[in-house]
């Protein structure tokens, strides 16, 4: 069944369930003629006539929905004051639904989200269901391989990035950068100018990433050191000073102590490469904990986290505000509170 036919059937079934609504006609757009709508449904309700101007989109991402809203509203203004615009798609994200509501446009999708309001008819339904295809598409944007691309964009949202430049900086293929850029534009988190790709909604992107965030792949170890407090931090800073590159990096709560202090944790959190892990084990005399660990170290499989850092003074190296925020949002309720504090302190965009 074609998507237009399914869309028409969905809307007709919805309207037919209302006793006071009588469908009097359905007019399909003639083949080869683009009037700005796919079909019109004529109906009567409370002795008044209405015309539902319906546009069907196979892609319900915000960029396509915004164009459809403009197109439908133009048609409605020139057709009748009793015409009401309705967009139908397989799935409409919350952002797409919000766009429709803001412009007085009805919508229906195939998973159960509905907002139709004309005359005294009002239907409003919401579902948390997300099609598997859309879930896969969204998650692919936030896979670890794409993380370097997103970090660079979020660290400087207004910067215009050429594909080749972003590819080199993020250590990603040109094709992958293009795919991620297209996905971001589809969701209106980014736009393309003549000078390159840039973010238009960094907050929306960060919100979505935090919900789909996967911690960097790699080894995680929890160990114990007899050092505590300033003695522990000073020793780690000395180790950081010994490395020409940032291969030992404060992360999570420990990074947040420098970036946007909020809540102290019982552990010291670190990222390190293999060499850094060895140095930490030796200098801190790390041992298997008999009771509770006080050091947690992640050795990521790729260097993106270790290279995306902020420095304090000569030797202190922390994960970037973006990476620290993501780690905190995925470390329980206390972590989410610390993450929001950090966001207010370090991740405010115009």
HELIX and SHEET records of a PDB file:
HELIX    1   1 UNK A    3  UNK A   16  1                                  14    
HELIX    2   2 UNK A   62  UNK A   79  1                                  18    
HELIX    3   3 UNK A   94  UNK A  102  1                                   9    
HELIX    4   4 UNK A  132  UNK A  141  1                                  10    
HELIX    5   5 UNK A  144  UNK A  155  1                                  12    
HELIX    6   6 UNK A  163  UNK A  170  1                                   8    
HELIX    7   7 UNK A  174  UNK A  186  1                                  13    
HELIX    8   8 UNK A  202  UNK A  212  1                                  11    
HELIX    9   9 UNK A  229  UNK A  241  1                                  13    
HELIX   10  10 UNK A  252  UNK A  259  1                                   8    
HELIX   11  11 UNK A  274  UNK A  283  1                                  10    
HELIX   12  12 UNK A  304  UNK A  307  1                                   4    
HELIX   13  13 UNK A  321  UNK A  329  1                                   9    
HELIX   14  14 UNK A  332  UNK A  346  1                                  15    
SHEET    1   A 7 UNK A  21  UNK A  28  0                                        
SHEET    2   A 7 UNK A  39  UNK A  45 -1                                        
SHEET    3   A 7 UNK A  48  UNK A  57 -1                                        
SHEET    4   A 7 UNK A  83  UNK A  89  1                                        
SHEET    5   A 7 UNK A 106  UNK A 109  1                                        
SHEET    6   A 7 UNK A 114  UNK A 118 -1                                        
SHEET    7   A 7 UNK A 121  UNK A 125 -1                                        
SHEET    1   B 2 UNK A 190  UNK A 193  0                                        
SHEET    2   B 2 UNK A 196  UNK A 199 -1                                        
SHEET    1   C 4 UNK A 218  UNK A 223  0                                        
SHEET    2   C 4 UNK A 295  UNK A 300 -1                                        
SHEET    3   C 4 UNK A 268  UNK A 272  1                                        
SHEET    4   C 4 UNK A 248  UNK A 250 -1                                        
SHEET    1   D 2 UNK A 309  UNK A 312  0                                        
SHEET    2   D 2 UNK A 316  UNK A 319 -1                                        
END                                                                             
